[in-house]
Amino acid sequence: MEMGTVIGNVWATRKEDDLTGLKFLVVEPHGISAEKSFVAVDRIGAGVGDQVLVTRGSSASNMSGDFKLPIDALIIGIIDSVDVEKKEVK
C-alpha cells in the first residue's frame, strides 16, 4: 500500500468490457523513492487534489472478488490526515 496525490483524470470511452463504469485517475506517489505518476482505478469518489491510499499488483486486480480485472493499481482510501512521530537525533 502506498500514499499519493491525485493529479488528473484519464478519459477512455472505449475499453475492455469488464472496465465499463470504472473511473481512472492519475496518481503521483509520495516519498523519497516515489516512482513516476501512474493510473489507478477509483471506485470510492476521489478527485484531483485528494491524497489517497493505493494498492498495486495482484491485490488491485482482485477487487471484484469473482475474477481478476486487467488493472494494476486501485485507490482504496481517501486520506483525511497523517500523523507521524519523529525521533530526536542525538
N, C-alpha and C positions, 0 to 999 in steps of 0.2 A: 504494500500500500504506500502511496506517496501523496504529497501535497502539491498543489499547483494553482494557478490563476487562469480563469477562462479569459482568453484574449480575442476570440472571434467565433464566427459561425461557419459551417460548411453546408451549402445547399446542394442536394443531389436528388433531382426529381426521378431519375432512373437509377435503380439499384436492385440488388438481389431481393426477391420477394420476401424473404424472411426478415429483411431490414425495413420493410414498409412501416411507416409510423414512428420510426426512431429518429431522434434529433442528434445531430453531430456538432460538436463544439471543438474549437482549437484550444488546447491547454498548454500553458507554459509552466514546466515543473519548477519547484523551489529547490534551493540547496546549492551547495558549492559544486557538487558533482552532477548538477542537473544537465540533462540532455537537451536537445533541441525540442521545440514545441511539437505536439502530436495531436491527432484527432481522437476524441473519446466519445462514446455513445452516452447520451444523457436521458434518463427516464424520470428524474426527480425534479426537474424545473430549474436547473442552474442557468445563469446568464452571464453575459460579458461583465467582467469585473469581480465576479464571485471567486472566493478562494474555495477550492474543492478537494475532496479526498478521492483518489483514483486507484482502482485495482487494474493490474495488467496481466496479460498472458492467459493461461487456461481458465483462471478464475473468472475473467471477464467473459469469455466465450460460453461459459456455463450459466449465464444469467437467467435463461428461460427454464432451466431445470430438466426439460424433456429432451432437448437436443442442443448441440453446440451451434452457436451462431458464428459467422465469419468476422469476429471483431477481436481486437487485442487490447482495448482499453475501455473501461466503464467507470463513469462517475458514480460513486456510491454514497457521497455525502457532501453537504454544503457546510463549510466551516464557519462557526459563529465566532470563536476566539481560540487562541492557542496560548497557553501559559507554560513557560519553560524556566526552571530554576537554574541559574548559572552558578557554577562552582567558583569560589575565590581562588586565585592563583597566588601561592605564597613563595 
